[in-house]
Structures are given as C-alpha cells and as structure tokens.
C-alpha cells in the first residue's frame, strides 16, 4: 500500500496521464486479481498449497520493481497496467491460499481473534507505510521512493516460510468460558 499514493502522483503529475488513462491503469489490472483468485483452487490441487504460497508470494513482490521505470505516454500506461496486472494476479493467487492456510492452522476457538488481529495489524501497517512512503518521496523523489518500496517488497519474500514447518496445534488452551473435556470424560 506504500506505492498507491506514490503511483497517483507519478501517473498524474510526473507522467502527465489523462484521467481516462489513470482510470484504465487502475481498473484494468483488477482483472488479474479476479483471474488469479479463480485459478487458485486448480493451481493448489495441481501443485500443492505450500508451493503455491511460495511461488505466488515471491511473484507478487517482483512486479513493484517495474513501476518506477514507467516512461510517459502509451508505453508508460502499458508498463503500469502490465506490472499491476502481474502483481494483482499473483496476489489473487496468494491471498486465498494464505487465508486458507491461516484458517487450517488456527483452532476454531481462536479464529475470530486471529482474524481481528490480522485485520487490525494489516490496516495499521498500511497507514504506517503510506506515511513512510510520503516522507521518503519528499526526500528521494517519487521514483526514488518507488524504487525503495520495490526493494523492500522484494526483500519481504525472504520472510516466507522456505523451510517446511512442523506445526502442532495440540496442547493449545481453550479460551476462557469454554468447557474443555478432560481425559476422564473421554469414552
């Protein structure tokens, strides 16, 4: 989200795009997200959830590097549409896969807590990174801030779980107020 306000400044001020070109550059790539989310189930069945998470997690980061390279004119509009289409396609594959993974790894008793925590933390991070993007753009220019955002986004792929994790959900205490059957109650 750091790049969203920066892209508006780049496209409208620096590249001098017309409002219809700006709308096209924002709207057309959304089809990539829809296509990616529609292809997620067959891709997951064919390649497995872990592989899809890793490949699409890396793929969604690489496209941001193209954004500061966009020239003016029709080539710039094409570059932005192509980069955003690729990013949204990869995110359209990653997000449903990651949500499914998160739901499978979370016990039902904790599902609402995890969902709310995820929502609050992502909204907070978006605000912080948008502010940081504005400050960086003030110091390094819009294209410089986009290069830094692209580098940070690409580096974030290192945080993906490259090693196979063995998670155990057993032994997690139930939330207060819920009855937990004891071993004596078991048939």
Buried (B, 14 or more C-beta within 10 A) or exposed (E): BBBEBBBEBBBBEBBEBEEEBBEBBBEBBEEBBEBBBEBBEEBBEEEEBBEBBBBBBBBBBBBBBBBBBBEEEEEBBEBBBBBBBBBBBBBBBBBBBBEBBEEEEBEEBBEEEBBEEBEEEEEEEEEEBBEBBBEBBEEEBBBBBBBBBBEBBBEEBEEEEEEEEEEEEEEEEEEEEEEEEEEEEEE
